[in-house]
Structure formats: C-alpha cells, structure tokens
Amino acid sequence: MARVALVCEPPDGGVAEHVRRLAAGLHEYGHVKFADPVNNKYPIDTAEHVRAAWSYINHQDNAAKYDRDEVKTIKNKIKTAAKKQGVEITDD
C-alpha cells in the first residue's frame, strides 16, 4: 500500500477527494516522476509519457486547472524530462 502525504492545501473537493486522486495516479502509473507531483498528474518517466504530458498541459481545459506559475513549473519539468528522454517538443 502506498503512503500518501499532503504537502499543500488540497484543491476543491476536500482532503478525501485529493487523496483519491493521488492514489489513482499511483495506481495507474506506479511510483514514477510526475510533472505535477501534488496531484500525481503528467507522468514524465518515459518518452511516450513526456509527449503525452506536453500535449495535455497545452490543452486549455487542463491548463485552466492551475494558476499561471503552476503551469510554468509543470511545463519546465516536462521540458527537462524531454531533454533527458531525447524528446523534441516545441514551445507553445
């Protein structure tokens, strides 16, 4: 069983919903690095995941869930992972 620790104020939906989302990310991807480690979103452990993460964070409906600084941080983590994985991505 994975341990889940809250490191910030949970988003709308309360603590139980936040813990459910964290567990879902771990269940689906395992213990991998995420560009959004708070919510276990946007896994960046493989080239395929990096491409998908970049695509998803550049969809307006996904980016709208974060403030501007959070999107910038997530994109920077994806860009760093892309370099390590040898994946070419273009800035939006």
Backbone atoms as SQL, in Angstrom:
CREATE TABLE atoms (id INTEGER PRIMARY KEY, chain TEXT, resi INTEGER, resn TEXT, atom TEXT, x REAL, y REAL, z REAL);
INSERT INTO atoms VALUES
  (1, 'A', 1, 'MET', 'N', 0.844, -1.176, 0.000),
  (2, 'A', 1, 'MET', 'CA', 0.000, 0.000, 0.000),
  (3, 'A', 1, 'MET', 'C', 0.887, 1.237, 0.000),
  (4, 'A', 2, 'ALA', 'N', 0.586, 2.186, -0.853),
  (5, 'A', 2, 'ALA', 'CA', 1.363, 3.417, -0.959),
  (6, 'A', 2, 'ALA', 'C', 0.985, 4.381, 0.148),
  (7, 'A', 3, 'ARG', 'N', 1.964, 5.111, 0.610),
  (8, 'A', 3, 'ARG', 'CA', 1.708, 6.170, 1.580),
  (9, 'A', 3, 'ARG', 'C', 1.461, 7.453, 0.827),
  (10, 'A', 4, 'VAL', 'N', 0.522, 8.233, 1.296),
  (11, 'A', 4, 'VAL', 'CA', 0.197, 9.493, 0.653),
  (12, 'A', 4, 'VAL', 'C', 0.308, 10.590, 1.695),
  (13, 'A', 5, 'ALA', 'N', 1.085, 11.612, 1.400),
  (14, 'A', 5, 'ALA', 'CA', 1.236, 12.738, 2.308),
  (15, 'A', 5, 'ALA', 'C', 0.803, 13.998, 1.590),
  (16, 'A', 6, 'LEU', 'N', -0.027, 14.776, 2.239),
  (17, 'A', 6, 'LEU', 'CA', -0.431, 16.054, 1.662),
  (18, 'A', 6, 'LEU', 'C', 0.650, 17.076, 1.961),
  (19, 'A', 7, 'VAL', 'N', 1.105, 17.756, 0.923),
  (20, 'A', 7, 'VAL', 'CA', 2.160, 18.740, 1.103),
  (21, 'A', 7, 'VAL', 'C', 1.658, 20.150, 0.862),
  (22, 'A', 8, 'CYS', 'N', 0.371, 20.269, 0.618),
  (23, 'A', 8, 'CYS', 'CA', -0.205, 21.579, 0.376),
  (24, 'A', 8, 'CYS', 'C', -1.684, 21.525, 0.712),
  (25, 'A', 9, 'GLU', 'N', -2.321, 22.633, 0.632),
  (26, 'A', 9, 'GLU', 'CA', -3.766, 22.698, 0.835),
  (27, 'A', 9, 'GLU', 'C', -4.443, 21.936, -0.302),
  (28, 'A', 10, 'PRO', 'N', -5.339, 21.015, 0.016),
  (29, 'A', 10, 'PRO', 'CA', -5.974, 20.247, -1.065),
  (30, 'A', 10, 'PRO', 'C', -6.848, 21.139, -1.946),
  (31, 'A', 11, 'PRO', 'N', -6.935, 20.812, -3.234),
  (32, 'A', 11, 'PRO', 'CA', -7.794, 21.589, -4.132),
  (33, 'A', 11, 'PRO', 'C', -9.257, 21.369, -3.800),
  (34, 'A', 12, 'ASP', 'N', -10.124, 22.037, -4.513),
  (35, 'A', 12, 'ASP', 'CA', -11.562, 21.869, -4.304),
  (36, 'A', 12, 'ASP', 'C', -11.918, 20.396, -4.284),
  (37, 'A', 13, 'GLY', 'N', -12.828, 20.026, -3.406),
  (38, 'A', 13, 'GLY', 'CA', -13.212, 18.631, -3.273),
  (39, 'A', 13, 'GLY', 'C', -12.787, 18.074, -1.935),
  (40, 'A', 14, 'GLY', 'N', -11.930, 18.792, -1.220),
  (41, 'A', 14, 'GLY', 'CA', -11.531, 18.376, 0.115),
  (42, 'A', 14, 'GLY', 'C', -10.432, 17.336, 0.138),
  (43, 'A', 15, 'VAL', 'N', -10.072, 16.957, 1.336),
  (44, 'A', 15, 'VAL', 'CA', -8.959, 16.048, 1.560),
  (45, 'A', 15, 'VAL', 'C', -9.238, 14.665, 0.967),
  (46, 'A', 16, 'ALA', 'N', -10.433, 14.141, 1.194),
  (47, 'A', 16, 'ALA', 'CA', -10.744, 12.795, 0.699),
  (48, 'A', 16, 'ALA', 'C', -10.623, 12.718, -0.822),
  (49, 'A', 17, 'GLU', 'N', -11.125, 13.715, -1.515),
  (50, 'A', 17, 'GLU', 'CA', -11.038, 13.733, -2.982),
  (51, 'A', 17, 'GLU', 'C', -9.582, 13.853, -3.426),
  (52, 'A', 18, 'HIS', 'N', -8.806, 14.662, -2.733),
  (53, 'A', 18, 'HIS', 'CA', -7.395, 14.841, -3.070),
  (54, 'A', 18, 'HIS', 'C', -6.636, 13.520, -2.896),
  (55, 'A', 19, 'VAL', 'N', -6.880, 12.830, -1.808),
  (56, 'A', 19, 'VAL', 'CA', -6.224, 11.554, -1.560),
  (57, 'A', 19, 'VAL', 'C', -6.641, 10.531, -2.618),
  (58, 'A', 20, 'ARG', 'N', -7.907, 10.547, -3.022),
  (59, 'A', 20, 'ARG', 'CA', -8.386, 9.635, -4.063),
  (60, 'A', 20, 'ARG', 'C', -7.638, 9.877, -5.377),
  (61, 'A', 21, 'ARG', 'N', -7.453, 11.163, -5.731),
  (62, 'A', 21, 'ARG', 'CA', -6.746, 11.490, -6.975),
  (63, 'A', 21, 'ARG', 'C', -5.280, 11.065, -6.906),
  (64, 'A', 22, 'LEU', 'N', -4.651, 11.288, -5.748),
  (65, 'A', 22, 'LEU', 'CA', -3.258, 10.872, -5.588),
  (66, 'A', 22, 'LEU', 'C', -3.122, 9.363, -5.762),
  (67, 'A', 23, 'ALA', 'N', -3.994, 8.626, -5.114),
  (68, 'A', 23, 'ALA', 'CA', -3.955, 7.174, -5.192),
  (69, 'A', 23, 'ALA', 'C', -4.215, 6.694, -6.622),
  (70, 'A', 24, 'ALA', 'N', -5.104, 7.371, -7.327),
  (71, 'A', 24, 'ALA', 'CA', -5.408, 6.988, -8.711),
  (72, 'A', 24, 'ALA', 'C', -4.172, 7.134, -9.590),
  (73, 'A', 25, 'GLY', 'N', -3.426, 8.213, -9.422),
  (74, 'A', 25, 'GLY', 'CA', -2.207, 8.422, -10.205),
  (75, 'A', 25, 'GLY', 'C', -1.171, 7.355, -9.923),
  (76, 'A', 26, 'LEU', 'N', -1.000, 7.012, -8.645),
  (77, 'A', 26, 'LEU', 'CA', -0.046, 5.969, -8.282),
  (78, 'A', 26, 'LEU', 'C', -0.502, 4.608, -8.783),
  (79, 'A', 27, 'HIS', 'N', -1.789, 4.352, -8.694),
  (80, 'A', 27, 'HIS', 'CA', -2.315, 3.072, -9.146),
  (81, 'A', 27, 'HIS', 'C', -2.113, 2.901, -10.655),
  (82, 'A', 28, 'GLU', 'N', -2.370, 3.964, -11.404),
  (83, 'A', 28, 'GLU', 'CA', -2.285, 3.875, -12.859),
  (84, 'A', 28, 'GLU', 'C', -0.850, 3.816, -13.363),
  (85, 'A', 29, 'TYR', 'N', 0.067, 4.590, -12.747),
  (86, 'A', 29, 'TYR', 'CA', 1.424, 4.712, -13.275),
  (87, 'A', 29, 'TYR', 'C', 2.503, 4.124, -12.373),
  (88, 'A', 30, 'GLY', 'N', 2.178, 3.810, -11.129),
  (89, 'A', 30, 'GLY', 'CA', 3.188, 3.333, -10.191),
  (90, 'A', 30, 'GLY', 'C', 3.987, 4.499, -9.628),
  (91, 'A', 31, 'HIS', 'N', 5.110, 4.170, -9.051),
  (92, 'A', 31, 'HIS', 'CA', 5.954, 5.205, -8.449),
  (93, 'A', 31, 'HIS', 'C', 6.877, 5.783, -9.515),
  (94, 'A', 32, 'VAL', 'N', 6.363, 6.751, -10.261),
  (95, 'A', 32, 'VAL', 'CA', 7.129, 7.422, -11.308),
  (96, 'A', 32, 'VAL', 'C', 7.178, 8.904, -10.984),
  (97, 'A', 33, 'LYS', 'N', 7.986, 9.621, -11.714),
  (98, 'A', 33, 'LYS', 'CA', 8.077, 11.062, -11.537),
  (99, 'A', 33, 'LYS', 'C', 6.944, 11.729, -12.310),
  (100, 'A', 34, 'PHE', 'N', 6.283, 12.674, -11.654),
  (101, 'A', 34, 'PHE', 'CA', 5.188, 13.414, -12.269),
  (102, 'A', 34, 'PHE', 'C', 5.577, 14.882, -12.403),
  (103, 'A', 35, 'ALA', 'N', 5.145, 15.530, -13.490),
  (104, 'A', 35, 'ALA', 'CA', 5.369, 16.962, -13.645),
  (105, 'A', 35, 'ALA', 'C', 4.529, 17.739, -12.633),
  (106, 'A', 36, 'ASP', 'N', 3.407, 17.176, -12.222),
  (107, 'A', 36, 'ASP', 'CA', 2.579, 17.723, -11.141),
  (108, 'A', 36, 'ASP', 'C', 2.556, 16.685, -10.024),
  (109, 'A', 37, 'PRO', 'N', 3.563, 16.726, -9.132),
  (110, 'A', 37, 'PRO', 'CA', 3.636, 15.721, -8.083),
  (111, 'A', 37, 'PRO', 'C', 2.603, 15.905, -6.976),
  (112, 'A', 38, 'VAL', 'N', 2.000, 17.070, -6.897),
  (113, 'A', 38, 'VAL', 'CA', 0.976, 17.317, -5.878),
  (114, 'A', 38, 'VAL', 'C', -0.262, 16.478, -6.164),
  (115, 'A', 39, 'ASN', 'N', -0.630, 16.371, -7.437),
  (116, 'A', 39, 'ASN', 'CA', -1.833, 15.643, -7.838),
  (117, 'A', 39, 'ASN', 'C', -1.529, 14.353, -8.606),
  (118, 'A', 40, 'ASN', 'N', -0.247, 13.999, -8.709),
  (119, 'A', 40, 'ASN', 'CA', 0.176, 12.831, -9.491),
  (120, 'A', 40, 'ASN', 'C', -0.406, 12.868, -10.900),
  (121, 'A', 41, 'LYS', 'N', -0.166, 13.980, -11.565),
  (122, 'A', 41, 'LYS', 'CA', -0.603, 14.167, -12.951),
  (123, 'A', 41, 'LYS', 'C', 0.616, 14.381, -13.837),
  (124, 'A', 42, 'TYR', 'N', 0.494, 13.988, -15.082),
  (125, 'A', 42, 'TYR', 'CA', 1.516, 14.193, -16.100),
  (126, 'A', 42, 'TYR', 'C', 2.802, 13.416, -15.797),
  (127, 'A', 43, 'PRO', 'N', 2.736, 12.074, -15.863),
  (128, 'A', 43, 'PRO', 'CA', 3.945, 11.280, -15.654),
  (129, 'A', 43, 'PRO', 'C', 4.979, 11.601, -16.727),
  (130, 'A', 44, 'ILE', 'N', 6.247, 11.637, -16.324),
  (131, 'A', 44, 'ILE', 'CA', 7.323, 12.038, -17.235),
  (132, 'A', 44, 'ILE', 'C', 8.491, 11.045, -17.172),
  (133, 'A', 45, 'ASP', 'N', 8.186, 9.784, -16.936),
  (134, 'A', 45, 'ASP', 'CA', 9.218, 8.771, -16.782),
  (135, 'A', 45, 'ASP', 'C', 9.659, 8.128, -18.091),
  (136, 'A', 46, 'THR', 'N', 8.877, 8.253, -19.146),
  (137, 'A', 46, 'THR', 'CA', 9.233, 7.678, -20.448),
  (138, 'A', 46, 'THR', 'C', 9.024, 8.722, -21.538),
  (139, 'A', 47, 'ALA', 'N', 9.610, 8.471, -22.700),
  (140, 'A', 47, 'ALA', 'CA', 9.437, 9.392, -23.827),
  (141, 'A', 47, 'ALA', 'C', 7.960, 9.519, -24.197),
  (142, 'A', 48, 'GLU', 'N', 7.255, 8.396, -24.189),
  (143, 'A', 48, 'GLU', 'CA', 5.822, 8.418, -24.517),
  (144, 'A', 48, 'GLU', 'C', 5.038, 9.267, -23.511),
  (145, 'A', 49, 'HIS', 'N', 5.344, 9.109, -22.236),
  (146, 'A', 49, 'HIS', 'CA', 4.658, 9.906, -21.215),
  (147, 'A', 49, 'HIS', 'C', 5.003, 11.391, -21.325),
  (148, 'A', 50, 'VAL', 'N', 6.239, 11.691, -21.664),
  (149, 'A', 50, 'VAL', 'CA', 6.646, 13.091, -21.836),
  (150, 'A', 50, 'VAL', 'C', 5.848, 13.733, -22.969),
  (151, 'A', 51, 'ARG', 'N', 5.745, 13.037, -24.094),
  (152, 'A', 51, 'ARG', 'CA', 4.969, 13.579, -25.224),
  (153, 'A', 51, 'ARG', 'C', 3.508, 13.800, -24.829),
  (154, 'A', 52, 'ALA', 'N', 2.948, 12.830, -24.138),
  (155, 'A', 52, 'ALA', 'CA', 1.550, 12.945, -23.710),
  (156, 'A', 52, 'ALA', 'C', 1.378, 14.083, -22.705),
  (157, 'A', 53, 'ALA', 'N', 2.297, 14.190, -21.759),
  (158, 'A', 53, 'ALA', 'CA', 2.207, 15.251, -20.748),
  (159, 'A', 53, 'ALA', 'C', 2.242, 16.623, -21.419),
  (160, 'A', 54, 'TRP', 'N', 3.135, 16.780, -22.394),
  (161, 'A', 54, 'TRP', 'CA', 3.249, 18.065, -23.092),
  (162, 'A', 54, 'TRP', 'C', 1.954, 18.379, -23.848),
  (163, 'A', 55, 'SER', 'N', 1.413, 17.380, -24.490),
  (164, 'A', 55, 'SER', 'CA', 0.169, 17.574, -25.218),
  (165, 'A', 55, 'SER', 'C', -0.965, 17.976, -24.278),
  (166, 'A', 56, 'TYR', 'N', -1.101, 17.249, -23.189),
  (167, 'A', 56, 'TYR', 'CA', -2.211, 17.505, -22.267),
  (168, 'A', 56, 'TYR', 'C', -2.102, 18.853, -21.574),
  (169, 'A', 57, 'ILE', 'N', -0.924, 19.244, -21.110),
  (170, 'A', 57, 'ILE', 'CA', -0.811, 20.517, -20.381),
  (171, 'A', 57, 'ILE', 'C', -1.033, 21.696, -21.321),
  (172, 'A', 58, 'ASN', 'N', -0.886, 21.468, -22.617),
  (173, 'A', 58, 'ASN', 'CA', -1.133, 22.543, -23.575),
  (174, 'A', 58, 'ASN', 'C', -2.584, 22.605, -24.050),
  (175, 'A', 59, 'HIS', 'N', -3.442, 21.783, -23.503),
  (176, 'A', 59, 'HIS', 'CA', -4.880, 21.904, -23.746),
  (177, 'A', 59, 'HIS', 'C', -5.427, 22.910, -22.745),
  (178, 'A', 60, 'GLN', 'N', -6.179, 23.864, -23.218),
  (179, 'A', 60, 'GLN', 'CA', -6.682, 24.943, -22.366),
  (180, 'A', 60, 'GLN', 'C', -7.450, 24.415, -21.151),
  (181, 'A', 61, 'ASP', 'N', -8.287, 23.402, -21.334),
  (182, 'A', 61, 'ASP', 'CA', -9.080, 22.902, -20.212),
  (183, 'A', 61, 'ASP', 'C', -8.205, 22.283, -19.128),
  (184, 'A', 62, 'ASN', 'N', -7.089, 21.684, -19.491),
  (185, 'A', 62, 'ASN', 'CA', -6.176, 21.131, -18.490),
  (186, 'A', 62, 'ASN', 'C', -5.369, 22.227, -17.816),
  (187, 'A', 63, 'ALA', 'N', -4.833, 23.154, -18.586),
  (188, 'A', 63, 'ALA', 'CA', -4.037, 24.246, -18.025),
  (189, 'A', 63, 'ALA', 'C', -4.888, 25.146, -17.128),
  (190, 'A', 64, 'ALA', 'N', -6.168, 25.247, -17.418),
  (191, 'A', 64, 'ALA', 'CA', -7.053, 26.126, -16.642),
  (192, 'A', 64, 'ALA', 'C', -7.223, 25.650, -15.198),
  (193, 'A', 65, 'LYS', 'N', -6.832, 24.434, -14.905),
  (194, 'A', 65, 'LYS', 'CA', -6.942, 23.905, -13.543),
  (195, 'A', 65, 'LYS', 'C', -5.828, 24.412, -12.633),
  (196, 'A', 66, 'TYR', 'N', -4.867, 25.115, -13.223),
  (197, 'A', 66, 'TYR', 'CA', -3.698, 25.603, -12.492),
  (198, 'A', 66, 'TYR', 'C', -3.570, 27.119, -12.658),
  (199, 'A', 67, 'ASP', 'N', -2.843, 27.748, -11.738),
  (200, 'A', 67, 'ASP', 'CA', -2.548, 29.162, -11.957),
  (201, 'A', 67, 'ASP', 'C', -1.330, 29.264, -12.886),
  (202, 'A', 68, 'ARG', 'N', -1.047, 30.455, -13.340),
  (203, 'A', 68, 'ARG', 'CA', -0.005, 30.679, -14.346),
  (204, 'A', 68, 'ARG', 'C', 1.360, 30.136, -13.913),
  (205, 'A', 69, 'ASP', 'N', 1.736, 30.374, -12.660),
  (206, 'A', 69, 'ASP', 'CA', 3.034, 29.907, -12.169),
  (207, 'A', 69, 'ASP', 'C', 3.103, 28.378, -12.107),
  (208, 'A', 70, 'GLU', 'N', 2.003, 27.752, -11.746),
  (209, 'A', 70, 'GLU', 'CA', 1.970, 26.290, -11.698),
  (210, 'A', 70, 'GLU', 'C', 2.130, 25.694, -13.090),
  (211, 'A', 71, 'VAL', 'N', 1.461, 26.279, -14.079),
  (212, 'A', 71, 'VAL', 'CA', 1.593, 25.800, -15.459),
  (213, 'A', 71, 'VAL', 'C', 3.042, 25.951, -15.919),
  (214, 'A', 72, 'LYS', 'N', 3.644, 27.067, -15.598),
  (215, 'A', 72, 'LYS', 'CA', 5.038, 27.301, -15.979),
  (216, 'A', 72, 'LYS', 'C', 5.956, 26.247, -15.346),
  (217, 'A', 73, 'THR', 'N', 5.741, 25.945, -14.076),
  (218, 'A', 73, 'THR', 'CA', 6.543, 24.936, -13.380),
  (219, 'A', 73, 'THR', 'C', 6.346, 23.558, -14.002),
  (220, 'A', 74, 'ILE', 'N', 5.114, 23.194, -14.273),
  (221, 'A', 74, 'ILE', 'CA', 4.814, 21.897, -14.884),
  (222, 'A', 74, 'ILE', 'C', 5.472, 21.801, -16.258),
  (223, 'A', 75, 'LYS', 'N', 5.349, 22.847, -17.061),
  (224, 'A', 75, 'LYS', 'CA', 5.950, 22.835, -18.400),
  (225, 'A', 75, 'LYS', 'C', 7.470, 22.729, -18.318),
  (226, 'A', 76, 'ASN', 'N', 8.082, 23.419, -17.359),
  (227, 'A', 76, 'ASN', 'CA', 9.536, 23.340, -17.208),
  (228, 'A', 76, 'ASN', 'C', 9.977, 21.929, -16.824),
  (229, 'A', 77, 'LYS', 'N', 9.209, 21.265, -15.973),
  (230, 'A', 77, 'LYS', 'CA', 9.538, 19.884, -15.603),
  (231, 'A', 77, 'LYS', 'C', 9.411, 18.961, -16.809),
  (232, 'A', 78, 'ILE', 'N', 8.399, 19.187, -17.618),
  (233, 'A', 78, 'ILE', 'CA', 8.221, 18.369, -18.820),
  (234, 'A', 78, 'ILE', 'C', 9.363, 18.622, -19.803),
  (235, 'A', 79, 'LYS', 'N', 9.747, 19.875, -19.970),
  (236, 'A', 79, 'LYS', 'CA', 10.852, 20.213, -20.871),
  (237, 'A', 79, 'LYS', 'C', 12.154, 19.560, -20.423),
  (238, 'A', 80, 'THR', 'N', 12.409, 19.580, -19.114),
  (239, 'A', 80, 'THR', 'CA', 13.611, 18.952, -18.571),
  (240, 'A', 80, 'THR', 'C', 13.593, 17.451, -18.830),
  (241, 'A', 81, 'ALA', 'N', 12.453, 16.827, -18.594),
  (242, 'A', 81, 'ALA', 'CA', 12.317, 15.391, -18.839),
  (243, 'A', 81, 'ALA', 'C', 12.472, 15.085, -20.325),
  (244, 'A', 82, 'ALA', 'N', 11.950, 15.965, -21.184),
  (245, 'A', 82, 'ALA', 'CA', 12.051, 15.762, -22.631),
  (246, 'A', 82, 'ALA', 'C', 13.517, 15.731, -23.060),
  (247, 'A', 83, 'LYS', 'N', 14.313, 16.644, -22.522),
  (248, 'A', 83, 'LYS', 'CA', 15.743, 16.653, -22.839),
  (249, 'A', 83, 'LYS', 'C', 16.398, 15.339, -22.430),
  (250, 'A', 84, 'LYS', 'N', 16.083, 14.878, -21.220),
  (251, 'A', 84, 'LYS', 'CA', 16.676, 13.639, -20.711),
  (252, 'A', 84, 'LYS', 'C', 16.246, 12.426, -21.530),
  (253, 'A', 85, 'GLN', 'N', 15.025, 12.458, -22.040),
  (254, 'A', 85, 'GLN', 'CA', 14.489, 11.327, -22.803),
  (255, 'A', 85, 'GLN', 'C', 14.803, 11.444, -24.299),
  (256, 'A', 86, 'GLY', 'N', 15.389, 12.566, -24.708),
  (257, 'A', 86, 'GLY', 'CA', 15.686, 12.764, -26.132),
  (258, 'A', 86, 'GLY', 'C', 14.463, 13.076, -26.960),
  (259, 'A', 87, 'VAL', 'N', 13.478, 13.703, -26.318),
  (260, 'A', 87, 'VAL', 'CA', 12.213, 14.036, -26.985),
  (261, 'A', 87, 'VAL', 'C', 12.238, 15.509, -27.379),
  (262, 'A', 88, 'GLU', 'N', 11.947, 15.789, -28.643),
  (263, 'A', 88, 'GLU', 'CA', 11.853, 17.174, -29.093),
  (264, 'A', 88, 'GLU', 'C', 10.427, 17.664, -28.930),
  (265, 'A', 89, 'ILE', 'N', 10.274, 18.773, -28.233),
  (266, 'A', 89, 'ILE', 'CA', 8.967, 19.414, -28.095),
  (267, 'A', 89, 'ILE', 'C', 9.119, 20.867, -28.491),
  (268, 'A', 90, 'THR', 'N', 8.046, 21.445, -28.952),
  (269, 'A', 90, 'THR', 'CA', 8.065, 22.852, -29.344),
  (270, 'A', 90, 'THR', 'C', 7.315, 23.674, -28.320),
  (271, 'A', 91, 'ASP', 'N', 7.817, 24.858, -28.060),
  (272, 'A', 91, 'ASP', 'CA', 7.136, 25.771, -27.147),
  (273, 'A', 91, 'ASP', 'C', 5.816, 26.170, -27.744),
  (274, 'A', 92, 'ASP', 'N', 4.879, 26.451, -26.869),
  (275, 'A', 92, 'ASP', 'CA', 3.564, 26.896, -27.335),
  (276, 'A', 92, 'ASP', 'C', 3.550, 28.376, -27.577);
